[in-house]
Amino acid sequence: MHIEIHRKAEISLSQQIYLSIVDHIRSGLLQEGTKLPSVRDLSKQLGVSLVTVVKAYNKLEQEDFITSVQGKGTFVNAEKKEEVDTGQKILDFDWQLSVQDYLSRAQFARFHHIPGEIQLSSSMIDPGLLPNQYLGQEIRQLLSENPRMLSQYGEIQGDLQLRNAMTEYLKIFGVPAAPDNLLITNGSQQGIDLIARTFVGPGDVVVMEAPTYPGAIDVFRGRGATILSVPVDKNGMRVDILQNLCDKYKPKIIYTMPTFHNPTGIVMSAKRRRQVLDIAESIQSIIIEDDPWSEIYFEKKPPASIKSIDHYGHVIYLKGLSKTLAPSCRIGILAASGSIFNRLLAAKANADLGSPLLTQKLILLFIKSKRMTDHMKKLRTALKIRRDLVLELLSQHSPSGVTWVTPEGGLNLWISLPSWINTNHILVEAKKQQITFLPGSACYPVEQENHQLRLSYSYMNEQLLRQGATALCSIFRSEISSTTAHDNSPYF
């Protein structure tokens, strides 16, 4: 079990240990029944006092993550507290626990695509809304005309024709780009990973919104970064708090999703975008502007990208195409300039020597056709109908104390329950009815906020959305009622 300790961080060492172990448990890296190091061994491993480790273990036990058994050791609990079986059978693979790894967190993968009849957990689009038939015909035509394509590698930077087409496409979002400053990636996730492995090392400071995209948290934690968080309000990242953090710590990276923020759906105002860029310029920091679905707006177009006003190369812009066109193609675009771009291109070469040529050529055909415009219009209409349906159901069936943010676009709805409710426990109940969602705890890089959840309305059809949202409201009501009744019960 790898635990990064940052002695100059704002949070205490015991809290860092606690958060790291929670991340390991929620990521599945520490499974039920796993024996943790003794207090003495862990304090020696981390170079901290026994008291520091004891505080962390005590908090973990108070919150039902672990159980300590006198004379046996400390063990990881199941998702809900159960009695730990200390008479475990030694399995053939138990020796692997002695092999040190450097994974600190991988929570998002557990919720990206999990079994369930009603999947509300993953920001994916219903395959029935995607141009599958057209793309199938095009790929057959493509291979018929050029069968040797299967035996060719593409350029490391990406297919030149696709980069030319994307240069024109990005103008829609105000992104000033030339083919030489674009890099084709295997989805936006690879773009985040390339930036992290190029520019982030142990102890480097990364600022993220709270809440934020869990997949980015996983990547930066894996690099040993010191993550600082900035809350969001209705206009996006709180720049007053960002300014204070930047004055004190001068972060290397500021990661933001300003357009239909994941998970809240909030749109950062144009004024805030300018302010975030001004702050980054003043401290020579890099902004990662992650933009997976700014095309999916319901009422009005969002403000122009931060990259559109970036004149000195502070912004690395990521645009995902997989979700809105063809998830199996895994195509993303990275736009940067100067030596930053050159170093990212080198990182791409080290990672995979270039993305698959076939999928790039397939996306190229679609991007250049009128079908692209028509597809986006239909997609916006269909997803707005689904968003409105879920909002209507929540208004009708959710109990008092449940609130939500109405998204102006994107694929997600951010729901808050009373502060004493733990949505990880609600997820256990939802799974019994074959319903999944993303618990809010996965979206916080530093804090442990447990009373929120992200519901994705984009993947299920309207019938299953109705069934799932209604059932979730029933679970909310039951959980809130039982907790309130317990809190109000007399003590004897």
Beta strands, then each sheet from edge to edge (+ up, - down):
strand 1: 66-69
strand 2: 73-76
strand 3: 118-120
strand 4: 182-185
strand 5: 205-210
strand 6: 226-233
strand 7: 236-237
strand 8: 253-256
strand 9: 286-291
strand 10: 315-320
strand 11: 332-335
strand 12: 403-405
strand 13: 412-416
strand 14: 435-439
strand 15: 452-456
sheet 1: 1+ 2-
sheet 2: 3+ 14+ 15- 13+ 12-
sheet 3: 4+ 11- 10+ 9+ 8+ 5+ 6+ 7-
end
